[in-house]
Amino acid sequence: MGEDGRVSFWPAPHVDVPVHATVTLPGSKSITNRALILAALAEGPSTISGALRSRDTELMIAALRALGARIEGDTDTLTVTPAPLHGGTVDCGLAGTVMRFLPPVAALATGDVAFDGDEQARVRPLGTILEALRRLGADIEGDALPFTVHGKGALRGGAVTIDASGSSQFVSGLLLSAARFDEGIVVHHDGKALPSMPHIEMTVEMLRRAEVAVDAPADSRKAQTWTVAPGPIRAVNWDVEPDLSNATPFLAAAAITGGEVRIPHWPRLTTQPGDVIREILVRMGAEVTRFDGVLTVRGPERLAGIDIDLHDVGELTPTVAALAALADSPSWLRGIAHLRGHETDRLAALSTEINRLGGKVTETEDGLEITPAPLHGGNWHSYADHRMATAGAILGLRVPGVAIEDIGTTAKTLPGFVGLWEQMLDPTLTDQGAAR
């Protein structure tokens, strides 16, 4: 919204030449918010270096402070000192990690913890984790935002069966706090295939770094049951990787313009789903290399369509859909029905907005079918969804006259997106990057 309350539109930059740039990105939201929770529940102070400071992480910091944790630091280095948890008020905004990771923490507090969030957040599914917590001994009033957790200072824990096919965050949310439950936890998933398995693997890896005993399935494709033993959570000095999903629009810029974009500090091994963009871009015709920690993408003369199951990496769908709309052959994006429950119904939003610009996108039962068609300028609606906004920016590079509604929503995970995007396109700034 503009200052006068009217909807504001950002004219997406358009280029007719290949993009050449080095872009340095801030830390991962997923790692930052998991580290914040583990640090707040640990047995001593922790330091988080390279932390992302965005709307989602500021909401997590504010929530944990409201429950009693001491979190200090105004930059990307935070010191977290645990303290007895008490009642308070939690603003979830639109952050799934806040609304799904913090109710188990609130059950360990002494006193009432009231949760609410943005208007759009009130339709996001939460019943799975709230009902699971009730079965584990929690007292919770409400089944969606707003709701209240009546904390008793402890939680029994034990075994629980859930259907987490709507979001991997239901599993991660239970696992992150489970070492502090009296009996730990055994989480069994019973339902359709779990989405975004790399995010659960990230949770397990971070728990183990904090010396929490976790029994997880060796084969994530057959993942059904996770066990966390009760015990202390060790203090860890966390070093947060750059956010690889936030890197994908910049890499897409190279792919669609036949240019070259470099991302420093790309990890050799990671559990971040964003790393899969490397395989996707290669399959669509780009050249991708990693040397001395720098990932480089060189775009092809013509971008090929792709037939891919994005079930485990659904957050990449908006970027891949934008790429597919600019390719020279059809694409099929599969396994992503769960995106209908994200910040917005991302499948409906992507099909509506690409088609508004002249595209040919059809929703399927579990994804999108995208047939390339000549695109024209027009308004691109973001639906208060940061990844919808960046998808519009990708299209705007190749399609003149695209104007994106509420580009500021990108601050959810990537503050300063507009500055980074424009810097990427400015030959006087391209190798300066942004402070990490």
TAZISUL-V647378 format. One record per residue. RES is the residue in three letters. SS is DSSP state (h for helix, s for strand, l for the rest). PHI is phi in degrees with one decimal (* if undefined). BURIAL is + if it has 24 or more other ideal C-beta (glycine too) atoms within 12 Angstrom, else -. Layout:
BEGIN
res=RES ss=SS phi=PHI burial=BURIAL
res=RES ss=SS phi=PHI burial=BURIAL
END
This chain:
BEGIN
res=MET ss=l phi=* burial=-
res=GLY ss=l phi=-79.9 burial=-
res=GLU ss=l phi=-63.2 burial=-
res=ASP ss=l phi=-88.5 burial=-
res=GLY ss=l phi=88.3 burial=-
res=ARG ss=l phi=-83.6 burial=-
res=VAL ss=l phi=-64.3 burial=-
res=SER ss=l phi=-104.7 burial=-
res=PHE ss=s phi=-122.6 burial=+
res=TRP ss=s phi=-99.9 burial=+
res=PRO ss=s phi=-70.8 burial=+
res=ALA ss=l phi=-65.6 burial=+
res=PRO ss=l phi=-60.2 burial=+
res=HIS ss=l phi=-121.7 burial=+
res=VAL ss=l phi=-129.0 burial=+
res=ASP ss=l phi=-112.4 burial=-
res=VAL ss=l phi=-127.0 burial=-
res=PRO ss=l phi=-62.0 burial=+
res=VAL ss=l phi=-84.0 burial=+
res=HIS ss=s phi=-130.3 burial=+
res=ALA ss=s phi=-162.8 burial=+
res=THR ss=s phi=-114.1 burial=+
res=VAL ss=l phi=-124.4 burial=+
res=THR ss=l phi=-101.4 burial=+
res=LEU ss=l phi=-107.5 burial=+
res=PRO ss=l phi=-73.7 burial=+
res=GLY ss=s phi=-72.0 burial=+
res=SER ss=l phi=-72.7 burial=+
res=LYS ss=h phi=-63.2 burial=+
res=SER ss=h phi=-61.4 burial=+
res=ILE ss=h phi=-71.3 burial=+
res=THR ss=h phi=-58.5 burial=+
res=ASN ss=h phi=-70.8 burial=+
res=ARG ss=h phi=-66.4 burial=+
res=ALA ss=h phi=-63.0 burial=+
res=LEU ss=h phi=-61.5 burial=+
res=ILE ss=h phi=-67.2 burial=+
res=LEU ss=h phi=-61.6 burial=+
res=ALA ss=h phi=-67.5 burial=+
res=ALA ss=h phi=-68.6 burial=+
res=LEU ss=l phi=-100.4 burial=+
res=ALA ss=l phi=-75.4 burial=+
res=GLU ss=l phi=-90.6 burial=-
res=GLY ss=l phi=-162.3 burial=-
res=PRO ss=l phi=-66.6 burial=-
res=SER ss=s phi=-129.7 burial=+
res=THR ss=s phi=-116.7 burial=+
res=ILE ss=s phi=-115.1 burial=+
res=SER ss=s phi=-103.9 burial=+
res=GLY ss=l phi=76.0 burial=+
res=ALA ss=l phi=-63.3 burial=+
res=LEU ss=l phi=-75.5 burial=+
res=ARG ss=l phi=-111.4 burial=+
res=SER ss=l phi=-138.9 burial=+
res=ARG ss=h phi=-58.9 burial=+
res=ASP ss=h phi=-62.1 burial=+
res=THR ss=h phi=-75.6 burial=+
res=GLU ss=h phi=-65.7 burial=+
res=LEU ss=h phi=-64.2 burial=+
res=MET ss=h phi=-65.8 burial=+
res=ILE ss=h phi=-60.6 burial=+
res=ALA ss=h phi=-62.2 burial=+
res=ALA ss=h phi=-66.2 burial=+
res=LEU ss=h phi=-66.2 burial=+
res=ARG ss=h phi=-62.6 burial=+
res=ALA ss=h phi=-62.3 burial=+
res=LEU ss=l phi=-91.9 burial=+
res=GLY ss=l phi=121.2 burial=+
res=ALA ss=l phi=-69.7 burial=+
res=ARG ss=s phi=-99.8 burial=-
res=ILE ss=s phi=-124.5 burial=+
res=GLU ss=s phi=-122.8 burial=-
res=GLY ss=l phi=129.5 burial=+
res=ASP ss=l phi=-105.3 burial=-
res=THR ss=l phi=-114.8 burial=-
res=ASP ss=l phi=-89.2 burial=+
res=THR ss=s phi=-113.7 burial=+
res=LEU ss=s phi=-120.1 burial=+
res=THR ss=s phi=-112.3 burial=+
res=VAL ss=s phi=-114.4 burial=+
res=THR ss=s phi=-116.1 burial=+
res=PRO ss=l phi=-65.4 burial=+
res=ALA ss=l phi=-153.5 burial=-
res=PRO ss=l phi=-55.2 burial=-
res=LEU ss=l phi=-85.7 burial=+
res=HIS ss=s phi=-134.4 burial=-
res=GLY ss=s phi=-67.5 burial=+
res=GLY ss=s phi=174.9 burial=+
res=THR ss=s phi=-120.2 burial=+
res=VAL ss=s phi=-117.8 burial=+
res=ASP ss=s phi=-95.9 burial=+
res=CYS ss=l phi=-84.3 burial=+
res=GLY ss=l phi=56.4 burial=+
res=LEU ss=l phi=-113.8 burial=+
res=ALA ss=l phi=-83.2 burial=+
res=GLY ss=h phi=-60.2 burial=+
res=THR ss=h phi=-66.8 burial=+
res=VAL ss=h phi=-77.0 burial=+
res=MET ss=h phi=-71.3 burial=+
res=ARG ss=h phi=-109.2 burial=+
res=PHE ss=h phi=-90.9 burial=+
res=LEU ss=h phi=-88.0 burial=+
res=PRO ss=h phi=-56.0 burial=+
res=PRO ss=h phi=-63.5 burial=+
res=VAL ss=h phi=-64.8 burial=+
res=ALA ss=h phi=-61.6 burial=+
res=ALA ss=h phi=-65.1 burial=+
res=LEU ss=l phi=-88.2 burial=+
res=ALA ss=l phi=-80.1 burial=+
res=THR ss=s phi=-103.5 burial=-
res=GLY ss=s phi=125.1 burial=+
res=ASP ss=s phi=-84.1 burial=+
res=VAL ss=s phi=-119.9 burial=+
res=ALA ss=s phi=-95.8 burial=+
res=PHE ss=s phi=-109.4 burial=+
res=ASP ss=s phi=-152.5 burial=+
res=GLY ss=l phi=-167.4 burial=+
res=ASP ss=l phi=-61.6 burial=+
res=GLU ss=h phi=-56.3 burial=-
res=GLN ss=h phi=-64.6 burial=+
res=ALA ss=h phi=-70.8 burial=+
res=ARG ss=h phi=-71.6 burial=-
res=VAL ss=h phi=-103.4 burial=-
res=ARG ss=l phi=-75.9 burial=+
res=PRO ss=l phi=-68.9 burial=+
res=LEU ss=l phi=-131.3 burial=+
res=GLY ss=h phi=-55.8 burial=+
res=THR ss=h phi=-58.9 burial=+
res=ILE ss=h phi=-77.2 burial=+
res=LEU ss=h phi=-67.9 burial=+
res=GLU ss=h phi=-67.4 burial=+
res=ALA ss=h phi=-60.2 burial=+
res=LEU ss=h phi=-64.7 burial=+
res=ARG ss=h phi=-60.9 burial=+
res=ARG ss=h phi=-67.7 burial=+
res=LEU ss=l phi=-90.8 burial=+
res=GLY ss=l phi=113.8 burial=+
res=ALA ss=l phi=-82.4 burial=+
res=ASP ss=l phi=-109.3 burial=+
res=ILE ss=s phi=-130.8 burial=+
res=GLU ss=s phi=-108.1 burial=-
res=GLY ss=l phi=111.4 burial=+
res=ASP ss=l phi=-121.3 burial=-
res=ALA ss=l phi=-156.4 burial=+
res=LEU ss=l phi=-63.1 burial=+
res=PRO ss=l phi=-80.7 burial=+
res=PHE ss=s phi=-145.0 burial=+
res=THR ss=s phi=-129.7 burial=+
res=VAL ss=s phi=-99.7 burial=+
res=HIS ss=s phi=-90.2 burial=+
res=GLY ss=s phi=-69.6 burial=+
res=LYS ss=s phi=-112.2 burial=+
res=GLY ss=l phi=87.1 burial=+
res=ALA ss=l phi=-162.0 burial=-
res=LEU ss=l phi=-142.0 burial=+
res=ARG ss=l phi=-60.1 burial=+
res=GLY ss=l phi=80.3 burial=+
res=GLY ss=s phi=115.8 burial=+
res=ALA ss=s phi=-96.2 burial=-
res=VAL ss=s phi=-150.7 burial=+
res=THR ss=s phi=-110.6 burial=+
res=ILE ss=s phi=-134.6 burial=+
res=ASP ss=l phi=-103.9 burial=+
res=ALA ss=l phi=-99.7 burial=+
res=SER ss=l phi=-66.5 burial=+
res=GLY ss=l phi=-77.8 burial=+
res=SER ss=l phi=-168.9 burial=+
res=SER ss=l phi=-65.7 burial=+
res=GLN ss=h phi=-63.5 burial=+
res=PHE ss=h phi=-64.0 burial=+
res=VAL ss=h phi=-70.9 burial=+
res=SER ss=h phi=-58.6 burial=+
res=GLY ss=h phi=-60.0 burial=+
res=LEU ss=h phi=-72.2 burial=+
res=LEU ss=h phi=-67.9 burial=+
res=LEU ss=h phi=-60.4 burial=+
res=SER ss=h phi=-99.3 burial=+
res=ALA ss=h phi=-64.2 burial=+
res=ALA ss=h phi=-63.1 burial=+
res=ARG ss=h phi=-89.4 burial=+
res=PHE ss=l phi=-73.3 burial=+
res=ASP ss=l phi=-56.1 burial=-
res=GLU ss=l phi=-108.7 burial=-
res=GLY ss=l phi=65.2 burial=+
res=ILE ss=s phi=-154.9 burial=+
res=VAL ss=s phi=-125.9 burial=+
res=VAL ss=s phi=-103.5 burial=+
res=HIS ss=s phi=-114.0 burial=+
res=HIS ss=s phi=-91.8 burial=+
res=ASP ss=l phi=-132.4 burial=-
res=GLY ss=l phi=167.6 burial=-
res=LYS ss=l phi=-64.4 burial=-
res=ALA ss=l phi=-55.5 burial=+
res=LEU ss=l phi=-72.3 burial=+
res=PRO ss=l phi=-83.5 burial=+
res=SER ss=l phi=53.1 burial=+
res=MET ss=h phi=-55.4 burial=+
res=PRO ss=h phi=-56.1 burial=+
res=HIS ss=h phi=-69.9 burial=+
res=ILE ss=h phi=-69.9 burial=+
res=GLU ss=h phi=-61.8 burial=+
res=MET ss=h phi=-61.6 burial=+
res=THR ss=h phi=-60.0 burial=+
res=VAL ss=h phi=-61.8 burial=+
res=GLU ss=h phi=-61.0 burial=+
res=MET ss=h phi=-70.2 burial=+
res=LEU ss=h phi=-60.5 burial=+
res=ARG ss=h phi=-65.8 burial=+
res=ARG ss=h phi=-63.3 burial=+
res=ALA ss=l phi=-88.4 burial=+
res=GLU ss=l phi=62.5 burial=-
res=VAL ss=l phi=-88.3 burial=+
res=ALA ss=l phi=-79.4 burial=-
res=VAL ss=s phi=-125.8 burial=+
res=ASP ss=s phi=-106.7 burial=-
res=ALA ss=l phi=-125.0 burial=+
res=PRO ss=l phi=-61.0 burial=-
res=ALA ss=l phi=-70.5 burial=-
res=ASP ss=l phi=-108.3 burial=-
res=SER ss=h phi=-63.6 burial=+
res=ARG ss=h phi=-70.3 burial=-
res=LYS ss=h phi=-114.5 burial=-
res=ALA ss=l phi=-62.7 burial=+
res=GLN ss=l phi=-136.0 burial=+
res=THR ss=s phi=-135.1 burial=+
res=TRP ss=s phi=-126.9 burial=+
res=THR ss=s phi=-125.9 burial=+
res=VAL ss=s phi=-120.7 burial=+
res=ALA ss=l phi=-81.7 burial=+
res=PRO ss=l phi=-68.4 burial=+
res=GLY ss=l phi=157.6 burial=-
res=PRO ss=l phi=-72.2 burial=-
res=ILE ss=l phi=-105.8 burial=+
res=ARG ss=l phi=-71.0 burial=+
res=ALA ss=l phi=-72.0 burial=+
res=VAL ss=l phi=-131.9 burial=+
res=ASN ss=l phi=-91.8 burial=+
res=TRP ss=s phi=-86.7 burial=+
res=ASP ss=s phi=-115.1 burial=+
res=VAL ss=l phi=-83.6 burial=+
res=GLU ss=l phi=-70.8 burial=+
res=PRO ss=s phi=-61.7 burial=+
res=ASP ss=l phi=-77.5 burial=+
res=LEU ss=h phi=-74.3 burial=+
res=SER ss=h phi=-68.3 burial=+
res=ASN ss=h phi=-68.9 burial=+
res=ALA ss=h phi=-74.4 burial=+
res=THR ss=h phi=-63.2 burial=+
res=PRO ss=h phi=-61.8 burial=+
res=PHE ss=h phi=-70.4 burial=+
res=LEU ss=h phi=-67.7 burial=+
res=ALA ss=h phi=-61.7 burial=+
res=ALA ss=h phi=-60.1 burial=+
res=ALA ss=h phi=-66.4 burial=+
res=ALA ss=h phi=-64.7 burial=+
res=ILE ss=h phi=-89.1 burial=+
res=THR ss=h phi=-110.8 burial=+
res=GLY ss=l phi=69.2 burial=+
res=GLY ss=l phi=-101.8 burial=+
res=GLU ss=s phi=-144.4 burial=+
res=VAL ss=s phi=-125.8 burial=+
res=ARG ss=s phi=-116.2 burial=+
res=ILE ss=s phi=-119.6 burial=+
res=PRO ss=l phi=-72.1 burial=+
res=HIS ss=l phi=65.5 burial=+
res=TRP ss=l phi=-74.1 burial=+
res=PRO ss=l phi=-69.0 burial=+
res=ARG ss=l phi=-70.5 burial=-
res=LEU ss=l phi=-127.4 burial=-
res=THR ss=l phi=-157.6 burial=+
res=THR ss=l phi=-99.5 burial=+
res=GLN ss=l phi=-69.2 burial=+
res=PRO ss=h phi=-60.3 burial=+
res=GLY ss=h phi=-59.4 burial=+
res=ASP ss=h phi=-61.7 burial=+
res=VAL ss=h phi=-67.6 burial=+
res=ILE ss=h phi=-58.6 burial=+
res=ARG ss=h phi=-61.1 burial=+
res=GLU ss=h phi=-64.0 burial=-
res=ILE ss=h phi=-61.4 burial=+
res=LEU ss=h phi=-66.1 burial=+
res=VAL ss=h phi=-62.7 burial=+
res=ARG ss=h phi=-65.2 burial=+
res=MET ss=l phi=-92.8 burial=+
res=GLY ss=l phi=111.9 burial=+
res=ALA ss=l phi=-81.4 burial=+
res=GLU ss=s phi=-103.2 burial=+
res=VAL ss=s phi=-128.2 burial=+
res=THR ss=s phi=-134.4 burial=-
res=ARG ss=s phi=-130.5 burial=+
res=PHE ss=s phi=-143.6 burial=-
res=ASP ss=l phi=54.7 burial=-
res=GLY ss=l phi=80.8 burial=-
res=VAL ss=s phi=-108.8 burial=+
res=LEU ss=s phi=-90.7 burial=+
res=THR ss=s phi=-123.1 burial=+
res=VAL ss=s phi=-117.1 burial=+
res=ARG ss=s phi=-115.7 burial=+
res=GLY ss=l phi=-77.9 burial=+
res=PRO ss=l phi=-84.3 burial=+
res=GLU ss=l phi=-66.6 burial=-
res=ARG ss=l phi=-133.6 burial=-
res=LEU ss=l phi=-89.6 burial=+
res=ALA ss=l phi=-88.6 burial=+
res=GLY ss=l phi=-68.8 burial=+
res=ILE ss=l phi=-146.0 burial=+
res=ASP ss=s phi=-114.5 burial=-
res=ILE ss=s phi=-146.8 burial=+
res=ASP ss=s phi=-94.0 burial=+
res=LEU ss=l phi=-101.9 burial=+
res=HIS ss=h phi=-53.3 burial=+
res=ASP ss=h phi=-80.8 burial=+
res=VAL ss=h phi=-131.5 burial=+
res=GLY ss=h phi=-57.4 burial=+
res=GLU ss=h phi=-65.3 burial=+
res=LEU ss=h phi=-83.5 burial=+
res=THR ss=h phi=-56.1 burial=+
res=PRO ss=h phi=-58.6 burial=+
res=THR ss=h phi=-64.6 burial=+
res=VAL ss=h phi=-66.6 burial=+
res=ALA ss=h phi=-63.5 burial=+
res=ALA ss=h phi=-64.2 burial=+
res=LEU ss=h phi=-59.6 burial=+
res=ALA ss=h phi=-64.0 burial=+
res=ALA ss=h phi=-67.9 burial=+
res=LEU ss=l phi=-106.1 burial=+
res=ALA ss=l phi=-80.1 burial=+
res=ASP ss=l phi=-106.6 burial=-
res=SER ss=l phi=-150.5 burial=-
res=PRO ss=l phi=-64.4 burial=-
res=SER ss=s phi=-132.3 burial=+
res=TRP ss=s phi=-128.2 burial=+
res=LEU ss=s phi=-105.6 burial=+
res=ARG ss=s phi=-118.7 burial=+
res=GLY ss=l phi=71.9 burial=+
res=ILE ss=l phi=-125.5 burial=+
res=ALA ss=h phi=-59.0 burial=+
res=HIS ss=h phi=-65.9 burial=+
res=LEU ss=h phi=-67.7 burial=+
res=ARG ss=h phi=-67.9 burial=+
res=GLY ss=h phi=-108.6 burial=+
res=HIS ss=l phi=-82.9 burial=+
res=GLU ss=l phi=-46.8 burial=+
res=THR ss=l phi=-137.7 burial=+
res=ASP ss=l phi=-74.0 burial=+
res=ARG ss=h phi=-66.2 burial=+
res=LEU ss=h phi=-69.3 burial=+
res=ALA ss=h phi=-65.0 burial=+
res=ALA ss=h phi=-64.5 burial=+
res=LEU ss=h phi=-64.5 burial=+
res=SER ss=h phi=-64.5 burial=+
res=THR ss=h phi=-62.6 burial=+
res=GLU ss=h phi=-75.6 burial=+
res=ILE ss=h phi=-65.2 burial=+
res=ASN ss=h phi=-65.3 burial=+
res=ARG ss=h phi=-61.7 burial=+
res=LEU ss=l phi=-93.4 burial=+
res=GLY ss=l phi=100.6 burial=-
res=GLY ss=l phi=-75.3 burial=+
res=LYS ss=s phi=-131.0 burial=-
res=VAL ss=s phi=-122.7 burial=+
res=THR ss=s phi=-122.0 burial=+
res=GLU ss=s phi=-74.7 burial=+
res=THR ss=l phi=-110.0 burial=-
res=GLU ss=l phi=-58.8 burial=-
res=ASP ss=l phi=-127.8 burial=+
res=GLY ss=l phi=175.2 burial=+
res=LEU ss=s phi=-134.4 burial=+
res=GLU ss=s phi=-111.1 burial=+
res=ILE ss=s phi=-122.1 burial=+
res=THR ss=s phi=-107.3 burial=-
res=PRO ss=l phi=-57.2 burial=+
res=ALA ss=l phi=-150.2 burial=-
res=PRO ss=l phi=-60.1 burial=-
res=LEU ss=l phi=-102.8 burial=+
res=HIS ss=l phi=-131.4 burial=-
res=GLY ss=l phi=-69.8 burial=-
res=GLY ss=s phi=158.7 burial=+
res=ASN ss=s phi=-79.6 burial=+
res=TRP ss=s phi=-116.0 burial=+
res=HIS ss=l phi=-89.3 burial=+
res=SER ss=l phi=-95.0 burial=+
res=TYR ss=l phi=58.8 burial=+
res=ALA ss=l phi=55.9 burial=+
res=ASP ss=l phi=-117.9 burial=+
res=HIS ss=h phi=-59.5 burial=+
res=ARG ss=h phi=-78.1 burial=+
res=MET ss=h phi=-65.7 burial=+
res=ALA ss=h phi=-62.8 burial=+
res=THR ss=h phi=-70.9 burial=+
res=ALA ss=h phi=-62.7 burial=+
res=GLY ss=h phi=-63.4 burial=+
res=ALA ss=h phi=-64.3 burial=+
res=ILE ss=h phi=-59.9 burial=+
res=LEU ss=h phi=-62.2 burial=+
res=GLY ss=h phi=-62.6 burial=+
res=LEU ss=h phi=-60.5 burial=+
res=ARG ss=h phi=-101.2 burial=+
res=VAL ss=l phi=-115.8 burial=+
res=PRO ss=l phi=-67.4 burial=-
res=GLY ss=l phi=86.1 burial=-
res=VAL ss=s phi=-85.9 burial=+
res=ALA ss=s phi=-120.3 burial=+
res=ILE ss=s phi=-102.6 burial=+
res=GLU ss=s phi=-69.7 burial=+
res=ASP ss=l phi=52.2 burial=+
res=ILE ss=h phi=-62.1 burial=+
res=GLY ss=h phi=-63.1 burial=+
res=THR ss=h phi=-65.8 burial=+
res=THR ss=h phi=-63.5 burial=+
res=ALA ss=h phi=-64.7 burial=+
res=LYS ss=h phi=-54.6 burial=+
res=THR ss=l phi=-130.2 burial=+
res=LEU ss=l phi=-142.5 burial=+
res=PRO ss=l phi=-59.9 burial=+
res=GLY ss=l phi=76.9 burial=+
res=PHE ss=h phi=-57.0 burial=+
res=VAL ss=h phi=-59.6 burial=+
res=GLY ss=h phi=-62.3 burial=-
res=LEU ss=h phi=-63.7 burial=+
res=TRP ss=h phi=-66.0 burial=+
res=GLU ss=h phi=-68.9 burial=+
res=GLN ss=h phi=-63.3 burial=+
res=MET ss=h phi=-59.3 burial=+
res=LEU ss=h phi=-93.7 burial=+
res=ASP ss=l phi=-96.8 burial=-
res=PRO ss=l phi=-62.4 burial=-
res=THR ss=l phi=-84.9 burial=-
res=LEU ss=l phi=-123.3 burial=-
res=THR ss=l phi=-59.5 burial=+
res=ASP ss=l phi=-100.3 burial=-
res=GLN ss=l phi=-90.5 burial=-
res=GLY ss=l phi=67.1 burial=+
res=ALA ss=l phi=-126.5 burial=+
res=ALA ss=l phi=-63.4 burial=-
res=ARG ss=l phi=-89.0 burial=+
END
